[in-house]
Structures are given as structure tokens and as C-alpha cells.
Amino acid sequence: MDRPDRRTNDFFARPTSMDQSKRVVNFKAVPFDSPLDEATVALDLVSKAAEAIKRVEVNAAETVERAQSLANCSVEKLQLAEAHINRAEAARRKAEADLDDLAAEVEEIENELNRAKSRFAVKEAELVSAERRASLAEKRANDAEAALKRVTLAIRTQLPGEHRG
């Protein structure tokens, strides 16, 4: 097996932007003294790569779990909001029905009030008519009483022997 050249070792030793955020394992160059060292380094690199892959998988699983939890929480909040909307709409419909009922009651009361006003106007007209008739009857009674007094006076003054002064 040939020894890796210096460029390969430099490639693994070069820092990357990901190294700075500790998300990628930095495989530093190891000088190779024997083929056994090469195999050990290769196994070590494979082990480190496997660890890095496992960490990525764990991070991905945690991210999926957090995303699922957020989605479940969002769905629950949405369901609560929908239930709230449904209750509010039911309350609105009930309020509209109550308002319609009240409007019908107000209309019936207004109709009854108008009927009462009509009855009152009729009774008022009947009262005015009765007062007029009573006034005319009183005038006729006064006129009849005055006529009776005149007749009585005429009879007294016209009858012989009944002159009383």
C-alpha cells in the first residue's frame, strides 16, 4: 500500500467553517510510519466517521421529534381555536335568534300599542260625543224648564180668581 501523500493529510487537517461550529469532526493528519499505522488510522477515521454519522442521525431524529412536537402543539392549538370559533359562532347565532325574537316581540307590542291608541281614540270620540249630547240634553232640559215656568206663570196669570201676586 502506498503512503498517502502530503496533500491528503493536508486535506483532513484543513479547518472548515463547519469545524468552527463543532458539527463536523476534524480529521487531523497523522504521520504514517508503517502499514499497520495506516490501518489503525483508517479504522480510527472510519470509527470517527461512524460516530459523526450517528450524531447526525441522532440530531436529525431529535429535530424530527421537535418538529413533530411543534406540529402536534400547532394542531392542538388549531383545534382549540376552531372550537372557540365554533362556540363563538353558536353564540352569535343564538344572539341573532334572540334578537329576532325580541324584534318580533317589539313589533307585537307596537301593534298592541297602536290598537290601544285606536281604542283610546274611539273612546275619546265617544266621550266627546256623550259630552255634546249631555250638553244638548242639559240645554233642552233648561229650555223645557224655562218653558214650563212660562206656561205655569201664564196659567196663573190667566186663570180667574187665582191671582196671587
C-alpha positions, 0 to 999 in steps of 0.5 A, a space after each residue: 500500500 502506498 503512503 498517502 501523500 502530503 496533500 491528503 493529510 493536508 486535506 483532513 487537517 484543513 479547518 472548515 467553517 463547519 469545524 468552527 461550529 463543532 458539527 463536523 469532526 476534524 480529521 487531523 493528519 497523522 504521520 504514517 510510519 508503517 502499514 499497520 499505522 495506516 490501518 489503525 488510522 483508517 479504522 480510527 477515521 472510519 470509527 470517527 466517521 461512524 460516530 459523526 454519522 450517528 450524531 447526525 442521525 441522532 440530531 436529525 431524529 431529535 429535530 424530527 421529534 421537535 418538529 413533530 412536537 411543534 406540529 402536534 402543539 400547532 394542531 392542538 392549538 388549531 383545534 382549540 381555536 376552531 372550537 372557540 370559533 365554533 362556540 363563538 359562532 353558536 353564540 352569535 347565532 343564538 344572539 341573532 335568534 334572540 334578537 329576532 325574537 325580541 324584534 318580533 316581540 317589539 313589533 307585537 307590542 307596537 301593534 298592541 300599542 297602536 290598537 290601544 291608541 285606536 281604542 283610546 281614540 274611539 273612546 275619546 270620540 265617544 266621550 266627546 260625543 256623550 259630552 255634546 249630547 249631555 250638553 244638548 240634553 242639559 240645554 233642552 232640559 233648561 229650555 223645557 224648564 224655562 218653558 214650563 215656568 212660562 206656561 205655569 206663570 201664564 196659567 196663573 196669570 190667566 186663570 180667574 180668581 187665582 191671582 196671587 201676586 
